[in-house]
């Protein structure tokens, strides 16, 4: 029986959880987050990732975006030029998404994926799954598989 995810941060718009069996941190969006909320949760999540990575290696990042609506172009730019380089420096090499249900959310996640794939300064592998168990399974394989390192 899998260990339940541990809630580390909870806000009305999103949460950060630890899934010890993968192991990974999960950013889980519940509703629209304005720019300050979005960046705050992503930054606090990255700080938790860095803290946990001192105890747990390898450690992954999972984005549960089932309930994500639009992510603004400004936030997409911030992810590409600010957050992603810091995430890569912290050791994040694989990001597993649970795909959004809304078309606007899907467009946002596809934009993130394209921006990340086209980045020259860092390499982060991004994949998309329909369910949380599938996203966790892939991330666990990516972290512990023969190509991990």
N, C-alpha and C positions, 0 to 999 in steps of 0.2 A: 504494500500500500504506500503510495507516494506521500512524502512529508508535505503538509500544507504550506503554501506560500506565506511568508511572514511579512506583515504590513510594516513598513518603515516610516512612511509619510502618507497622510491622507488629507486631501483637500476636496472641496466640492467638485472641482473640475478634473482632478486626477490623483493618482496614488503612485507611490514607489513601493515595490515589494521585492523580497528576496526569495528566490526559488532554489533552495539548497541542493536539490537533487540534480540540477542541470550542471553546475551552479551558474546562476545569472541574476542580475537585477532586472526587474520588469518595470517599465514606465507604462502605466495603464491610464488612458484618458477616459473620462466619464462624460464630458460635455465640452462645449467651446471654452477655450482659455484665451484671454486677451494676451497681448504681447508680454506684459510684465509677468503674468501668471505662467505662461508657456515657458519663457526663458528662466524664470525662477525655479520651476519644477525640474527642468532639464539640468540646470546648474546644480541644484541640490542633489539630484540623482547622480550626477557625475562625481560630486564630492563623496557621496556614499559608495560609489563604485571604487573610487581610489582608496577609501578607508577599508572596504571589504577586501580589496585585492591584496592587501598586506597579509590577510589571514587565509585567503582562498585563491588558489591558482590552479588551473586557469579559471577565469571568470568571464561570463558573457553578458551581453546586453540584448534585451528583448523589448520590443515596442508593441504593446497591445493597443492597436489603433482602431478597433472595431467601431468605437463611438466617436472617432475624430470627425470633425467637420472640416472646413477650410483652414489651411495654414497659410497665413498671408505671405506675399512675396518678400516682405521685409524679414519675416521669421525664417523663410526658406534661405535667404541670403545669410542671415545670422548663423543658421545651422551649417551651411557650406563653408563659411569663412572664419567662424569663431568656434562654435561648439565642436564640430567634427575634428578639426586639428587638435583641440585639447583632448577629445575622446581618444584619438589615435595615440597621442602622447601618453595617455593613461594606460594604454594597452588594449583598447577595444579594436578588434580586427574583424569581428563578425556581428552583424545586427540582423536579428530575426524579427519580422513583422507578422502580427496577426492583422490581416487586411481589413480596411475600413468597409463598413456597410454602405455608407453614402457615396454618391458619385463625386462630391466635392472632396471628401476625405481620400478617396482613391486617387484623384488628381494630385492632391497634396503629397501623398506617399510616393506616387510615381515620379513627381518632381524631385523629391528628396533622393530617390534611387538614382535618377539620371544625373543629378548634381554630384552625388557621391561617386558614381562610376566615372565621371569626367574629371574628377579632381586629380591634379598632378602631384600635390604636396603630400598625399597620404593615400593608403589603400585600405578600404573597409568593404568587406563583402556583405552585400545586402540581399536577403531573400524574403519571400512573402508566402504565408500560409493562411488557410482559411480558419484554422482552429488553434487555440492555445496549446493543446497537447502536441499537435504537429510542429508548431513553431519551437516548442521546447525540445522536442526530439531531434530536430535538425541541429539546433544550437549545441545540444549535448554531443552529437556526433562530430560537429565542426570543432568543438573544443578538445575532444578526446581522441579524435580520429588520427590516422597516420600522417595527415598533412598539418596537424596542430603544431604550434610552436611559435 
